[in-house]
């Protein structure tokens, strides 16, 4: 199992610079987990594609369903004090630190393309490319 952050979920469903690596991640581990709020982040990203005209609403909804299937109900609550501590210590957003907190609680890697998270949490966070190179 891995924790996949919103950017990884978006790369899974919308072609981008890391889509191939993210699809390789699925091939290595298809049990993905996330914090409870992941849907809002992915929907927000997909709405940007709709606003720019890159996707229509139906296409965005279909892509969201693929992301939802990837997480497969493996959604976890976090402890607010832990998330705040991680954010204070790292300078990362509380949104990002929720993904870190879930990964730490489960004892699994957080796969992310977020450079700040990768730098702040090198023992937990790993890029899609580094994950597949393991």
C-alpha positions in Angstrom: 0.0 0.0 0.0 1.0 3.6 -0.6 -0.5 7.0 0.1 -1.0 8.9 -3.2 -1.4 12.6 -3.0 -3.7 14.6 -5.1 -1.1 15.5 -7.7 -0.4 11.8 -8.2 -4.1 11.0 -8.5 -4.4 13.8 -11.1 -1.4 12.5 -13.1 -3.1 9.1 -13.1 -6.3 10.4 -14.8 -5.0 13.4 -16.9 -2.1 13.0 -19.2 0.9 15.0 -17.9 4.6 14.9 -17.5 4.5 12.3 -14.8 1.6 10.1 -16.1 3.8 7.3 -17.3 5.7 7.1 -14.0 2.4 7.2 -12.1 1.0 4.3 -14.2 4.1 2.4 -13.3 3.4 3.0 -9.7 0.0 1.4 -10.1 1.8 -1.6 -11.7 4.0 -1.9 -8.6 1.3 -1.2 -6.0 -2.3 -0.7 -6.8 -3.5 -0.3 -3.2 -3.7 3.5 -2.8 -4.8 5.3 0.3 -5.4 9.0 1.1 -6.8 11.3 3.7 -10.5 11.9 3.8 -10.4 15.2 1.9 -8.6 14.0 -1.2 -11.8 14.2 -3.3 -11.9 18.0 -2.9 -8.3 18.5 -4.0 -8.8 16.2 -7.1 -12.1 17.8 -8.0 -10.5 21.3 -7.7 -7.7 20.2 -10.1 -10.2 18.7 -12.5 -12.3 21.8 -12.4 -9.3 23.8 -13.6 -9.1 21.6 -16.7 -12.8 22.2 -17.3 -12.4 26.0 -16.9 -9.5 26.0 -19.4 -11.5 23.9 -21.9 -9.2 20.9 -21.7 -12.0 18.7 -20.4 -15.7 18.9 -20.4 -17.7 18.2 -17.2 -18.5 14.6 -18.3 -14.9 13.9 -19.1 -13.8 15.3 -15.7 -16.4 13.2 -13.9 -15.2 10.1 -15.7 -11.6 10.8 -14.7 -12.7 11.5 -11.1 -14.3 8.0 -11.1 -11.0 6.5 -12.1 -9.2 8.3 -9.2 -11.9 7.2 -6.8 -11.4 3.6 -7.9 -7.7 3.9 -7.3 -8.2 4.9 -3.7 -10.9 2.3 -3.4 -12.3 3.4 -0.1 -9.0 3.5 1.7 -9.5 6.9 3.2 -8.2 7.8 6.6 -8.8 10.5 9.2 -5.8 12.3 10.7 -5.1 13.7 14.1 -5.3 17.6 14.0 -2.4 18.0 16.4 -0.1 15.8 14.4 -1.0 17.6 11.2 -0.3 20.9 12.8 3.0 19.7 14.2 4.1 18.4 10.8 3.1 21.7 9.2 4.9 23.8 11.8 8.1 21.7 11.6 8.2 21.5 7.8 6.6 24.7 6.5 4.4 22.6 4.3 0.6 23.2 4.1 -1.7 21.3 6.4 -3.3 19.8 3.3 0.1 18.3 2.3 0.8 17.3 5.9 -2.5 15.3 6.0 -1.1 13.0 3.3 2.2 12.7 5.3 0.3 11.9 8.5 -1.7 9.1 6.8 1.6 7.7 5.4 3.2 7.8 8.8 0.3 6.2 10.5 0.2 3.4 8.0 3.9 3.0 7.8 3.9 3.3 4.0 5.5 5.7 1.5 3.7 8.9 0.4 4.1 9.1 -3.4 4.1 12.7 -4.5 5.4 15.1 -7.1 5.4 18.0 -4.6 9.0 19.2 -4.4 8.5 20.9 -1.0 7.0 17.7 0.5 9.8 15.6 -1.0 12.4 17.8 0.6 10.7 18.2 4.0 9.9 14.5 4.4 12.6 12.4 2.7 12.1 9.4 4.9 8.4 9.2 4.0 7.8 11.0 0.7 9.0 9.6 -2.6 8.5 10.8 -6.2 6.7 8.4 -8.6 10.0 7.9 -10.5 11.9 7.0 -7.3 9.2 4.7 -6.2 9.3 2.7 -9.4 13.1 2.6 -9.3 13.1 0.8 -6.0 
